[in-house]
Amino acid sequence: MNADAIMAQSRAQVAVDVEVVQETGSTNADLLARAAQLSAPLLLVAEHQTAGRGRAGRSWLSSPEGSLTFSLAWRFDGGPQALVGLPLAVGVALAETLATLGQQVQLKWPNDLLKDGDKLAGILIETQSAPGGTWTVIGIGLNLLMPDEMEAQLGRSAAGVPWLARMKRDTLVASLLDGLAGALDEFAAHGFAAFAARWNLRHAWQGETVVLLDNGAVLHEGRAAGVDDTGRLLLDTVDGRITVMAGDVSLRVKT
């Protein structure tokens, strides 16, 4: 991949610097370490990421030929409280961009993209305070190809998008950057309320009976009813509707 080619093909309304590295541990960790020195949004793309991370410190497995791994540093005014619902808004942006490229995907609360019921992409957002605002580092891991040996390492089935794997990577990354930049600009102006209905349209488990787990223990069980305007999960339980804030919890379809 080539940073100049990505920037040349990007149509983002906000100027975003782009860097491509052959290999690194974690693009999120790299941008967090540099956030205090940044003066503009920066997209960091790694051809190969050796220590990718998911939520709650979980590892994110990737391969140079079968994955896209990148992080986008973006500054928001105000504190972290202004970022409620951001992971879900990013999910909407990715899903809508993939749809323009001919790939329909669904969203799993709070931060996963699914294709045909299997995980296709994950989102990890980390923050660092800045004078008058917050630097937000948005990490994306997107499976393009999912070879059998990778699924064996994961211990579960996972999705890929082989059609997009045939695209020029620079063109694909530029399209994803444009979708993200537009969505982040919209989020800064209107918050997650501008994305809630769009998220619910792509909710993978709408109406399904699900369980919410914390370290393997069932916290809640109910019928998934989408999200509200702040990104809270709506769960219809035997005791009535409850709302669940995103945290270190896991959502599963009840089997």
C-alpha positions as CSV (number, residue, x, y, z in Angstrom):
1,M,0.0,0.0,0.0
2,N,1.1,3.6,-0.6
3,A,0.1,6.6,1.5
4,D,0.3,9.1,-1.4
5,A,-2.0,6.9,-3.5
6,I,-4.5,6.6,-0.6
7,M,-4.5,10.4,-0.1
8,A,-4.9,11.0,-3.8
9,Q,-8.0,8.8,-4.1
10,S,-9.6,10.0,-0.9
11,R,-12.5,12.5,-1.2
12,A,-12.8,13.2,2.5
13,Q,-13.9,16.7,3.3
14,V,-11.6,16.9,6.3
15,A,-7.8,16.8,5.5
16,V,-6.4,13.5,6.9
17,D,-2.7,12.6,6.8
18,V,-1.9,9.0,5.9
19,E,1.0,6.8,6.8
20,V,1.7,3.2,5.8
21,V,4.1,1.0,7.6
22,Q,5.2,-2.5,6.6
23,E,4.9,-3.9,10.1
24,T,4.1,-2.8,13.6
25,G,2.8,-4.2,16.8
26,S,-0.4,-2.2,17.1
27,T,-1.5,0.8,15.1
28,N,-3.7,1.9,18.0
29,A,-0.7,1.8,20.4
30,D,1.4,3.7,17.9
31,L,-1.1,6.5,17.5
32,L,-1.8,6.8,21.2
33,A,1.9,7.3,21.8
34,R,1.9,10.1,19.2
35,A,-1.4,11.7,20.0
36,A,0.0,14.6,22.0
37,Q,2.2,15.7,19.0
38,L,-0.5,15.4,16.4
39,S,-1.9,18.5,14.8
40,A,-4.3,16.9,12.3
41,P,-6.2,13.6,11.9
42,L,-3.9,10.8,10.9
43,L,-4.6,7.4,9.4
44,L,-2.0,4.7,10.1
45,V,-2.2,1.6,8.0
46,A,-0.1,-1.5,8.7
47,E,0.7,-4.1,6.1
48,H,1.1,-6.5,9.0
49,Q,0.2,-6.1,12.6
50,T,1.9,-8.4,15.1
51,A,0.2,-7.5,18.3
52,G,-3.3,-6.3,17.4
53,R,-5.8,-5.9,20.2
54,G,-9.5,-6.2,20.5
55,R,-11.8,-5.2,23.4
56,A,-10.7,-6.1,26.9
57,G,-7.2,-6.7,25.8
58,R,-8.0,-9.7,23.6
59,S,-5.7,-10.4,20.7
60,W,-6.7,-9.6,17.2
61,L,-5.3,-12.1,14.7
62,S,-4.5,-10.9,11.2
63,S,-2.4,-11.8,8.1
64,P,-0.8,-9.5,5.6
65,E,-2.6,-11.1,2.6
66,G,-6.0,-11.6,4.3
67,S,-6.6,-8.6,6.5
68,L,-6.8,-4.8,6.6
69,T,-5.5,-3.3,9.9
70,F,-5.5,0.4,10.4
71,S,-6.2,3.1,13.0
72,L,-7.5,6.7,12.6
73,A,-6.6,9.4,15.2
74,W,-9.3,12.1,15.3
75,R,-9.7,15.0,17.7
76,F,-13.1,15.8,19.2
77,D,-13.9,18.9,21.2
78,G,-14.9,18.2,24.8
79,G,-14.3,15.3,27.1
80,P,-15.0,11.6,26.8
81,Q,-18.6,12.0,27.7
82,A,-19.2,13.6,24.2
83,L,-18.1,10.2,22.7
84,V,-21.0,8.1,24.0
85,G,-22.1,5.8,21.1
86,L,-19.0,6.4,19.0
87,P,-18.1,2.7,18.4
88,L,-21.6,2.1,17.1
89,A,-21.4,5.1,14.8
90,V,-18.2,3.8,13.4
91,G,-19.9,0.5,12.8
92,V,-22.6,2.2,10.8
93,A,-20.0,4.1,8.8
94,L,-18.1,0.9,7.9
95,A,-21.3,-1.0,7.1
96,E,-22.6,1.8,4.8
97,T,-19.2,2.1,3.1
98,L,-19.1,-1.7,2.5
99,A,-22.6,-1.6,1.1
100,T,-21.5,0.9,-1.5
101,L,-18.8,-1.6,-2.5
102,G,-21.4,-4.4,-2.9
103,Q,-21.0,-6.0,0.5
104,Q,-24.0,-6.1,2.8
105,V,-23.1,-6.6,6.5
106,Q,-24.9,-6.6,9.8
107,L,-24.0,-5.0,13.2
108,K,-23.6,-6.7,16.5
109,W,-23.7,-4.5,19.7
110,P,-21.5,-2.8,20.6
111,N,-18.6,-2.9,18.1
112,D,-18.6,-5.8,15.6
113,L,-19.5,-6.3,12.0
114,L,-21.0,-9.6,10.9
115,K,-21.4,-11.2,7.6
116,D,-23.7,-14.3,7.3
117,G,-23.6,-14.5,11.1
118,D,-19.8,-14.6,11.4
119,K,-17.5,-11.8,12.6
120,L,-16.1,-9.8,9.7
121,A,-14.6,-6.8,11.5
122,G,-13.9,-5.4,14.9
123,I,-13.6,-1.9,16.3
124,L,-11.4,-0.8,19.2
125,I,-11.6,2.9,20.3
126,E,-9.2,4.4,22.8
127,T,-8.8,7.9,24.0
128,Q,-6.3,10.4,25.3
129,S,-7.2,13.8,26.7
130,A,-5.9,17.0,25.0
131,P,-6.3,20.7,25.8
132,G,-10.0,21.5,25.2
133,G,-10.7,18.1,23.7
134,T,-10.0,14.4,23.3
135,W,-7.8,12.5,20.8
136,T,-9.7,9.4,19.8
137,V,-7.9,6.5,18.2
138,I,-10.2,4.3,16.2
139,G,-8.7,0.9,15.4
140,I,-10.2,-1.3,12.7
141,G,-9.5,-4.9,11.8
142,L,-11.3,-6.1,8.7
143,N,-11.1,-9.7,7.4
144,L,-10.8,-9.9,3.6
145,L,-9.9,-13.6,3.3
146,M,-10.4,-16.2,6.0
147,P,-8.2,-19.2,5.3
148,D,-8.8,-22.5,7.1
149,E,-5.7,-22.2,9.2
150,M,-6.7,-18.8,10.5
151,E,-10.1,-20.1,11.5
152,A,-8.3,-23.0,13.3
153,Q,-6.3,-20.4,15.3
154,L,-9.4,-18.5,16.2
155,G,-11.2,-21.7,17.2
156,R,-14.4,-20.5,15.5
157,S,-15.7,-19.6,12.1
158,A,-15.1,-16.1,10.8
159,A,-16.2,-14.2,7.7
160,G,-14.3,-12.7,4.8
161,V,-15.1,-10.6,1.7
162,P,-13.1,-12.2,-1.1
163,W,-14.6,-9.8,-3.7
164,L,-13.0,-6.8,-1.8
165,A,-9.7,-8.7,-1.5
166,R,-9.5,-8.4,-5.3
167,M,-9.7,-4.5,-5.1
168,K,-6.6,-2.4,-5.1
169,R,-5.8,-2.0,-1.4
170,D,-5.2,1.8,-1.8
171,T,-8.6,2.3,-3.3
172,L,-10.3,0.2,-0.6
173,V,-8.6,2.1,2.2
174,A,-9.4,5.4,0.6
175,S,-13.1,4.5,0.4
176,L,-13.1,3.3,4.1
177,L,-11.4,6.5,5.1
178,D,-13.9,8.7,3.3
179,G,-16.8,6.9,5.0
180,L,-15.2,7.2,8.4
181,A,-14.2,10.8,8.1
182,G,-17.7,11.8,7.0
183,A,-19.3,9.9,9.9
184,L,-16.9,11.4,12.5
185,D,-17.7,14.9,11.2
186,E,-21.4,14.0,11.5
187,F,-21.0,12.5,15.0
188,A,-19.2,15.6,16.2
189,A,-22.1,17.8,15.1
190,H,-25.1,15.5,16.1
191,G,-23.9,12.7,18.3
192,F,-25.1,9.1,18.0
193,A,-28.7,10.2,17.6
194,A,-28.0,10.8,13.9
195,F,-26.9,7.1,13.6
196,A,-29.4,5.2,15.8
197,A,-32.0,4.4,13.2
198,R,-29.3,3.4,10.7
199,W,-27.7,1.1,13.3
200,N,-31.1,-0.6,14.0
201,L,-31.7,-1.2,10.3
202,R,-28.5,-3.4,10.3
203,H,-29.0,-4.9,13.7
204,A,-28.0,-8.6,13.2
205,W,-29.9,-9.9,16.2
206,Q,-33.0,-7.8,16.2
207,G,-35.8,-9.7,17.9
208,E,-33.5,-12.6,18.8
209,T,-33.3,-14.0,22.4
210,V,-29.8,-13.1,23.7
211,V,-27.8,-13.4,26.9
212,L,-25.5,-10.8,28.2
213,L,-22.4,-12.3,29.8
214,D,-19.8,-10.9,32.2
215,N,-16.8,-13.2,32.7
216,G,-19.0,-16.1,31.6
217,A,-21.8,-15.3,34.1
218,V,-25.3,-14.4,32.7
219,L,-26.2,-10.9,33.7
220,H,-29.4,-10.5,31.6
221,E,-31.5,-12.5,29.2
222,G,-34.1,-11.1,26.9
223,R,-35.1,-10.2,23.4
224,A,-32.8,-7.8,21.6
225,A,-34.8,-4.7,20.6
226,G,-32.0,-2.5,19.0
227,V,-30.4,0.6,20.6
228,D,-31.5,4.0,21.8
229,D,-30.3,7.4,20.8
230,T,-27.3,7.1,23.1
231,G,-26.2,3.6,21.9
232,R,-27.5,1.7,24.8
233,L,-28.8,-1.8,24.0
234,L,-32.5,-2.3,24.5
235,L,-33.4,-5.7,26.0
236,D,-36.9,-6.9,26.6
237,T,-36.8,-9.2,29.6
238,V,-39.5,-11.0,31.6
239,D,-39.4,-8.0,34.0
240,G,-39.7,-5.4,31.2
241,R,-37.4,-3.4,29.0
242,I,-34.0,-2.5,30.3
243,T,-31.1,-0.6,28.8
244,V,-27.5,-1.8,28.8
245,M,-24.4,0.4,28.5
246,A,-21.5,-0.9,26.5
247,G,-18.7,-2.2,28.8
248,D,-16.7,-5.3,29.3
249,V,-19.6,-7.6,28.5
250,S,-20.3,-10.2,25.8
251,L,-23.5,-10.6,23.9
252,R,-24.5,-14.0,22.6
253,V,-27.6,-15.4,20.8
254,K,-29.2,-17.9,23.2
255,T,-28.9,-21.5,21.9
